[in-house]
Amino acid sequence: MKTEKKLNRNGDTRGLHPNSLKNLKPNPGNNGRPKNEWSLTYLAREKLLGPCPYDPKGRTWRECLVERWLSQSLENVSYFNQLMDRLEGKVTQPISGPDGGPIRYQITVEDNETKQLTEQLISGQIRDSTTSDTDIQRESKGV
């Protein structure tokens, strides 16, 4: 006695197995992350606000760690660099070509039609569809 295979509407068996991704229903409200009370970051932040048992002055963990960080920055340049990056923000690195000059690029096209369209786009005769009229007005005013 042969058993007939169940077929889906496309005539195959895809998606019919119980472990198929199609049959795995999402669990609303549960994206896989633990609640805040269980995350390590949450627990560490709570602990930082509490008193440090190793400090004779009775300061919080946060106060002790910041003082240690500041004193270490006087002795070790990497601590100082990290401290400055956090206080002042990281310095942006300029992008430039060789010897600090402009970046040069080369566009290679296969056919004449694409070459003409590229030249028109670069010269400003045509513009990208994502550029709005407001952007062009700002550019012409130098804003």
C-alpha positions, -999 to 999 in steps of 0.1 A, spaced: 0 0 0 15 33 -11 10 65 8 3 95 -12 26 125 -7 9 157 3 16 185 -22 14 222 -17 -4 245 -41 27 246 -64 27 208 -67 57 201 -46 64 193 -10 82 225 0 71 241 32 51 210 44 77 197 69 69 208 105 105 222 109 103 242 77 110 279 81 75 286 67 60 267 96 81 283 124 58 311 137 74 342 152 69 346 189 54 381 193 71 402 219 101 379 221 130 388 198 155 366 215 171 393 237 166 390 275 147 416 293 167 446 307 168 431 341 188 402 328 213 419 305 249 423 316 249 460 307 219 466 329 235 447 358 268 465 354 251 499 353 232 491 385 264 479 402 283 511 392 259 532 412 264 511 444 292 516 469 326 501 462 335 477 491 372 482 484 372 520 487 379 533 523 362 566 514 329 549 506 326 561 470 306 544 443 322 520 418 317 547 392 336 573 411 365 549 419 368 537 383 368 573 369 395 584 393 416 553 384 410 560 347 422 596 351 452 587 371 462 560 346 459 585 317 488 604 333 510 573 331 498 555 300 492 573 267 466 548 255 444 556 286 448 593 278 439 589 241 408 569 251 398 595 276 402 623 251 383 604 224 354 600 249 355 636 261 362 655 229 351 630 202 374 612 178 392 634 153 379 629 118 404 618 93 404 637 60 401 617 28 425 627 1 444 613 -28 482 608 -30 503 636 -15 471 652 0 457 660 -34 422 653 -47 410 618 -52 412 608 -89 390 582 -103 385 566 -137 352 554 -152 354 527 -178 323 521 -199 316 494 -225 295 512 -251 290 546 -266 255 552 -252 267 546 -216 298 568 -223 276 597 -235 252 594 -205 281 593 -181 297 624 -197 263 642 -195 259 632 -158 294 644 -149 290 677 -168 257 684 -151 236 682 -183 215 655 -166 211 647 -130 205 617 -108 169 611 -100 176 612 -63 187 649 -65 159 672 -57 153 707 -72 160 721 -37 195 705 -37 203 721 -71 191 755 -59 213 752 -28 243 742 -50 237 772 -73 235 796 -43 266 781 -28 248 768 4 
